[in-house]
Amino acid sequence: MDEFNLHLTGDIHAVVAANNLLAAAIDARMFHESTQTDEALFNRLCPSKKGIRTFSPVMFTRLKKLGINKSNPDDLTTEEKRSFARLDIDPSTITWQRVMDTNDRFLRKITIGQGEQEQGKIRQTGFDIAVASEVMAVLALTTDVKDMRERLGKMVVASSLTGEPITADDIGCGGALAVLMKDAIKPNLMQTLEGTPVFVHAGPFANIAHGNSSILADRIALKLAGTDSKTPTPGYVITEAGFGADIGMEKFFDIKCRYSQLIPDAVVLVATVRSLKMHGGGPEVIAGKPLSEVYRSENVDLLKLGVKNMQAHVKNARKFGVPVIVAVNKF
């Protein structure tokens, strides 16, 4: 058995880099807008090179959003230049936080901008865990590089003072984010202890995102397994939907399947005898404390009560029109 590479060729590091680049760009943009004139801001965005100004490709997205149908920067009126150059981000509406892949509770709420060079531009923000980044959710739902680029650019990070949504493309970061994520888009091929090939790719939280592995991993796995009807002995692919049937499975159908256009042949509902006992009213399981004897010995009555919970999940799964297989894990 080979050692499991927790870095997974750098997928999470790429998510962290992309997320934090956008976070830095948000604060930098607010700083420059608060310290410079409209004309100076416009000149920074569209500098004159040998007497010629041009818009970069991403800028046309913002121009279209503003209703400005002009391709030459010099043709913009004074008011159009101001609208184009100033995002006027409302600091109280910023939803985009920095991330890191370490559970550090003391970074949940921090104050930034205390350096002398920041000229008093202080605000409160915080850190999320890396997989909670919207960049991770985008990675899991993307179908190709072009699609990923578009999704990254459309991510909303805040609102303007007038209530307009501010996106990564408004800030001009969409392309840079895609460059940082271009290698992470490739699924990681690994294997189980039994030697079964498995793709480990993406991990968006199911409590805030959709809690499923990537669409790309599923599509590649289906091709490699030979699931085509023309294949003499077609294989099968099992894809995981995390955070339980009440979150991961339902988001798999409601979100992932709608984007991927892939329809599963069955639902595999995984349970354990211990979990069923707990759902039947067994003692609370607390991390770090010894497991109650109830979970180590036979208790059929408690198990029967827990099965009612499992039956509810089976009922929910059947509503999606596919058969349900119950698998009980053995310790």
RAMO-V357292 format. One record per helix or strand of 3 or more residues. SS is the DSSP state (H for helix, E for strand). FROM is the first residue (numbers start at 1). LEN is the number of residues. If there is no record, write none. Layout:
SS_FROM_LEN / SS_FROM_LEN
This chain:
H_8_28 / H_38_8 / H_59_8 / H_73_3 / H_78_8 / H_91_3 / E_98_3 / H_105_3 / E_110_3 / H_116_3 / E_123_3 / E_127_3 / H_130_3 / H_134_8 / H_145_9 / E_156_5 / E_165_3 / H_168_4 / H_174_8 / E_188_4 / E_197_4 / H_215_11 / H_245_16 / E_266_6 / H_273_7 / H_293_3 / H_300_19 / E_323_6
